[in-house]
Amino acid sequence: MGFTAALIAHTVIGKRRLPLAIFGGLWGFGFGWLMDAWYVLAYVQPLTGKAFLTAALVSVKFDAYHAAANVIFLILFANLWQQLFQRLNDKYDFLPTQK
């Protein structure tokens, strides 16, 4: 999420609360699906479509909580975090932004 968040930071998605929250929610599910795939590839034998589907279905509740938490935290704290990073960048000039 961090890399793609940096890519959208200076777009409409990164500057407005609702699109940013939707982005975070989608990443909550996307990250869960990536971890489900990793789990199946690393620990499940034999590899079948049913194994992938089962892992995805079992984790839907957790992935939904993860997505909801992302949305809630972004709605509540996105502006604060953006201000914090801007202050740190003003002081230390560590973000790859245009000047």
N, C-alpha and C positions, 0 to 999 in steps of 0.2 A: 504494500500500500504506500509506503514511504516514497518510493521512486515515482509512482504514478501521481502521488499527491504533489510532488515537486513539479511534475510536468503541467499540472493544471493550476498551480498556485496563482498564476497571473492571468487566468482566464475568468470568464463569468462564473464557472463552476467553483473556482477557488475563492472568489470574492463575495459570493452570496451564500447565505446560511442554508436555505432549503436545498439547492443543488448539491452543496457540499455534504449535507446530511444524507441525501440519497446516494451519493458517491460512497460515503462511509458504510451505509447499509449494504450496498451491493458488494463492497469489499469484504464485509463480514461474512456473507454467504460464499463469496469466491474463495476466500482464504480457507474456509471450512472444507470446501470441495477439493482444494489442493491438498489439504492434510488428509482427507479421506482417501484420495488417490495414492498418496505416499504410504499410508497405513496398509492399504491393500497390496501395493507392490512390495512392501517390505515384509509383511507378516502373514499374508494369506496365500495358501497353496491349496488347490490349483487356482491360477488366475482365470476368472470367468467374469462375464458381464454381470452375472447374478451377484458375485462378490462385491463388485463396485457399486451396484444398485443397493445392496443390503447396507453397506457402509454409509452410503449417502442418506438412506432413509433413517437409519438408526441415529444419525447425528443431526437430523433436521431441527430438533428442539434446541439443541445446544447452539447450532448455527444461527437460529432465529434469535436466541438470547444475545449472541455475539453481535449480530447485525443491529439489534435494538439498542444495545449498549453503545455501539459506535454512533448511532443516530442521536441518542440522548446526549452523549458527551460532546459531540460536535455542535449540537444546537446550544448547549449550555456554555461550552468553553472555547469554541473556535475563535471568537474575537479576542479573548484573553490570550490564547496561545499565539495568535498572529501578532498581537502587540508585543508579547514577550520575545518572540523570535526577531521582530523588527528592532527592538531595543538592543538585543544581543548583537544583531548584525551591524547596527549603527556603531556599536562600541568596538567590535572585533572584526568586522568585515569578513565573515566566513561563509555567507550564502552566495551562491553563483547567480546573482541578480544583475539586471541591467541598471546602469546609473546614468 
